[in-house]
């Protein structure tokens, strides 16, 4: 079989090391540097001829820099005669721009998909796309891992002492209902829905709570937390309607702008995130708990390498 090699960009260096360790491999020797004008330089310090290459790189902030790192790395491996190149993107940036919300809007998620293909990627491995149909933007295979199987066991253990009817899983908007229902089925809990409107980007207003949350422990489930405005508003609305405690979990902790301050000051008891995006020291607060994704990505990479189905990881 072709040799498997795992490399990591600057955005996911620690995650790349942990994935490699779990696979029993050394992290590939790739240097990512910048010229004085900001142009990115990639140097691969080992042979990859004919190898099955996996490049781990979340396209988180600085989004455009990390996307360019990934694209240039893909091109470098293609020109170095790698046998197959898989872009391992724990977090896929631009995923929220997946449709035309108003006239003359771009569909940037489709553009990014096209560029990744044009650079030379043979397949993509990612987790919890903001809209699952983004998989269809690619003409190459996309393996789409889910965060719920990693997040739900944490809360199942945490609330094992509570009767199931006292736990409510909350969808922060109509678009996350399927995710909340899947999460609730694993805890044997009921669901509630936050009815909100979004007058403009990164601004939301809670209109109503659909479902009974009075006297119950609520778990808000979402795919990402960005500025935390929606999350904190939902937490306050749930408390106002009688919720005993409000917890939250999400796959991707974007945590931009005033997110940390809002989380610290709102009614949330705890926020659980996966480490698809690294959490810098200045954003680490007692309310935030991180769970690792290296295990599931290592398993997925191993299955792709051995041409085994990845679908068992979705259960």
N, C-alpha and C positions, 0 to 999 in steps of 0.2 A: 504494500500500500504506500501511497504518497506519505511523506513525513508531515506531521501537523506542527504548525508553529503559531504561537500567539504573540501578538505585538500590541502595544498600547500607546495612544496619543496622550498629550499632556492633561486632557480633561479627565481621563480615567486610568491614570497610572497605577494607583493603589488597587483599584478593582481588577485591572489587568494582572497585577502580581498575584492577587488572591485566586483568580481564575486559573492562572498557570500553575500555582501551587496545588490546587485541587486536582488538576489534570496530571500532576507529576512531571511538569515541564518547567524549564527555565523560561522566563519572559524574554522574548526576542530582543535582540540588540538593535534598537532604532533610535537615532537621535533626532529630536525636533528642536530646531533653533530658528531665530529670526535675524534677518539682515537689519542694518541700521534704519532702513526706511520702512520696516514692518513686514516685508515679504518673508514668507515662511520657507524654511529650508529643511528637507528631510534627507537623512543619511541612513542607509541600511548597512549595518556592519557585519552581516553574515550572509551566506548563500541561501537563497530561497527558490532556486531553480527546481521546478516541478512540485514544490511543496503546497500543502493545503494551508493557506494563510488566513488567520482570523485577526482582524484589526479592531481592538476595543476602543471605542471613542464615543462618549455621549456628546451630543451637540447642544450643550448647555452654555450658559454665559461664560465668556464672551462668545455668543452663538456663531457669528460669522467667522471668527478666527478658528473656532473648533471645527466648523464645517470645512473650511479651506484646508486645515491640517489633514482631515480625513480624506478629502479628495486628492490632495497631493500625495499622501501615503499610498492610496489605491493606485494612482498612476505610477508611482515608483515601483511598487510590487509587480504591476503588469509589465513594466519595461525590464524588470529583473527576472522575467520568465517564471513567475509563480504559477503553479498548476491551476489553482482556484483561489479566489479572493472573496472572503465573507466579511462584510461590514457589520460588526457587532455594535449596535447602537442602543445601549440600555435606555437612553432618552433621545427621542427623535424631535429635534427642534423644528419650528415652523408648522407643527402638526395642527395647531389651532386655525391655520389659514387653509382650510380644506375645502372651501366652497366660496362662491360669490355671495356675500351677505347683502351687498348693495351694488348698484350699477358701477361698472368700471373697476371693481375689485380684482386683484390678482388671485390666483390659486397657488400660493407659494409652496404648499406642501407637494403639489404635483411637480413644480419646477425643481425642487430639491431632489425628488425621486428621479427625475430625468437626468440631473447632473451626476448623481451617484452612479447611475447606470452608464452614462457616457464616460465617466472616469475609468470604468473597467471592472466594477464589482460584479461578481457572479451570483451573489445572493445576499440577503439582509437578515440579520437576527436582531429583533428589538423586543421591547416590552411595553404593554399598555399604550398603544397609540391613542391619541385623543379621540380619533374617530377610526374605528376598526376598518372602514372601507378604504382607508389610505393604502392598505395592502394592494388594492386594485390599481393604484397609481404606478406601480412597478410592473415591468414586463419580465422580471426575474423572480425567483422564489423568495418569499418573505415568510420567515418563521416568527410568529407573534406570540410571545409569552405573556402570561397574565400575572398581575400582582396579587389578586384575591387569594390564591392558594398559599401565598406566603404570609399575608396579613391576618387572615381569619384565624389560624391556629393560635396566634398570640392572644386574641380577645376571647377565644373559646376557653383557653386555660385561665385567663385573668378573671373571667366571670363564671367559672365552673360552679361556684357556690350559690349563684343566683338562679331563681326559677326562670325558665325560658321566656315566660310571658312578661317578665319585667325588663326584657331587653328589646330595644327597637333599633333597627338599622335604618339610617336616614340617607336618602338621596338628596344631594344639595340642589339638584335641578332635574328637569324632566329627562335630560339626555343621559343621566347616570342611573336611571331606574333599573336597567338590566343588570348592571354591576352590583347595585344594592340588593337586588333580589337574589343573585348568585351568592353574595356574601351572607345574606340572611338565612338562606337554605342550609349553609354550613354550620350556623349557630342555632338553627331551628327557632329563629326569631321572626317577629313581624317587621314590616317596613312602614316608613312614613316618607313623604315627599315635600321638599321645600319648593313652593311656587314662587318664582322670582322673575323679574325682568331685568334686562341689561341695557340701559339707555346708551351706553358707549363702552368702549374697551376698558377692561379692568375696573368697571363700576357696575355694581348690581344692587337691586333693591328687593328685599323679601316682601312678598305680597300676602302669603298665607302658608299655613302648615296643613298638609293633607295627611290625616292619620292621628291616632291617639298617642300622645307622648307624656301625658300627665302622670307624675309619680313614677316615671320609668327612667332607666339608664339608656342614653342615646349614643349611637356610634355613627358619625357622619363618614360616608365612604365616597372618595372621589379618585380621579386618576392623577390629579396634580394639585399642588397648592402654589400659587404664584404670589400675588400681593396679599393674599389671605383675607381680602375684603369679604368675599362670598362666604368663606368658612366662618369668620367671626360674626358676621351678621346672622348666619344660620344658627350659630351657637346661642347668641343672645335671644333670638326668636324662640328657640326651643326652651330655654330657661324661663322666658316670659310666659310660656304655655304650660309650665309646671314640671318640666323635666328635672329629675333629681340631679343627675350629672351628665355632662356632655363630653364625649371623647371623639376623636377623629383619626382617620388614617387615609393615606394616599400613597400612590406608587412613586410619584416624582415630587421632590421638594425643590421647586424653582426658587421660592422665597426671595423675591425681588422687592425693591423699594421698601415700604414700611412694614413688610410681612412680619418680621421678628417682633417688632414693637407691638403690633396688633395682637399677635398670638400671646405674647406675654401678658397683655392687659385685658384680654377678653375672658369669657366664662369657660373656655376649654380647660378640661382637667389634664388632658394629655393628647399629644399629636404623634402618631406613629408613622414614620416614613421609611421607604426602602432606599438603599444607597445607590440608586441609579445615577444620581447627581451627588458629588461629594459635598459634605457639609463643612464649610470652613470654620475655624475656631471661633471667629467673631459671631457666628450665627448659632453656636451651640448653647442652648438654654435647657433648664431642667425639665421644661414641659415637652421637649422634643426627644423622642426615642427613635433610634435608627436600627433597622433590620437589614441583614445582608442579602444580596442577590447573587453572590459569586457562585454558590452551590448550584443553583438552577441554570445559570449561564454555562457553567462548566459541564453540567450534564447535557445541555442542549448542544454545545460544541462537540462533545464526544459522540453524541448520536448523529450529528450531521457528518462528522468525519467518518464514522463507520457505516453511513448510509442506513441508519435505523430510523424509525419514525420518532418525531418529536412530540406528537400528539399526546402520549401518556403524561407529559409534563403539564398539560392543560387541565388535568382532572383535579 
